[in-house]
Amino acid sequence: MALYADNILQQVQTYQRSSLGLLQNLCCFVSTANTKFKDFDKIQANLGSSVTFDTPPRATTSAGLVVSWQPAVQLVETLTCDQAFNSSFTVTAQQRIFNLEKGEDEYIEVFGKSFLTELANEVEGNLALNAISAVPVMTVNSQGQSVPTGALHTESGPFRYFGDGLTQLTSYNQLAQMIMLFKNFGAVSHGIKVYLPDTVYPAIVGTGLNQFAPERNNDIAMSWEVGEFGTPRVKYYQSNLLPIHYAGTLGEAGTVLTLVSTNDPTGQNVTQLTFSGAGTDADAVKAGDLFQFNDGVSGFRNMRYLTYIGHKVSANKVQMRATADAASSAGSVTISITPALNWAGGQNQNLNQALQAGMQVTILPSHKAGLVVGGDAFYIAMPQLPDQRPFDTANEYDPETGVSLRMTYGSILGANQKGIIYDETHGSLVVPIYSMRVIIPLTQA
């Protein structure tokens, strides 16, 4: 016989708040982008989802006092607001009263913050695609859904680049070389921003601490950030949302291509180049692939870009970006490129000599992309979406990313469900001549 009675006790488990913060990403694009056209829908005369704006006109000079008249041409860039994302959830009446709206600190707000932050980071990642010119062109179908058309916003993003896809970015010397080339093509007096993957920062800061620069090193040792340096001051930002560009087979193989012809023998507006040595491959070139004319090819002088203003020979190699996928056949491949190449003269001349058959190029392999932007040339449009009466609507602002979002909530009649929707629409554009892609090898990414 037991000496003591057995107690029967009930165990009740409660779901306690942990106070854990969200796993935030390194978001820097929305908060640093140029918001001049953030609400362009409010411009009275502007109709449609796009807004156009000017870039500085180009000119030439001629010797002597006898005038050679030239045209005054307005140059136009187009910012299109066609991106849209949403994040939503529903709860039943029972879930609300028994689980989510108990006490002063209602758990439904925790769900809301997570969904809102997820959406905001999706926007940030979408903006980062400008680094590889891969923001998808979207359209609205008959059901009101935003769907990709299969095309890309190839008008946005750099055609120049720094790096070869093999050499890791590890030093301040490389950063200085990169900014020198960026400014050598044509400098801006303010606002140079560099966006780099967070994976390169330990190596760069580590090598910087080995240099005798006490004032700078005190700052970077405490923050473990690259900091600001150069004239004008260059601001460095880090992100873990920068995209990877996957090259075509010619870039992956490091194939050297030989120029055969162009689509404009006059040299005024070359937008397509045909090469030999490409084999036969359906995936030879991918949109966004970068390549340049090689130095040291026997029988040819090295190709260089002219400065954008002044039309003098710069230190920049002639680099281009493929604007469409291209297949190769029987050794030949024709690549559509930006920018248009011109050696014939006039305001748009950008080459130091004519393109000639026999010149050679090499396409970069796959890589992670950083971005250099000057002159506040990274634009974002993010108009406020309208109310969705009869449902309650509010515009929310995510303090971590700077994204402006719409929140709508209401009951679904007869379904015992209350829905909460976070959504937004936006567009973005990086002006090509004011930008440069930073090439980070996948071994460092």
Summary of the structure (lengths in Angstrom):
residues: 445
radius of gyration: 27.0
end to end distance: 70.8
largest distance: 124.0
contacts: 1315
relative contact order: 0.21
helix: 19%
strand: 34%
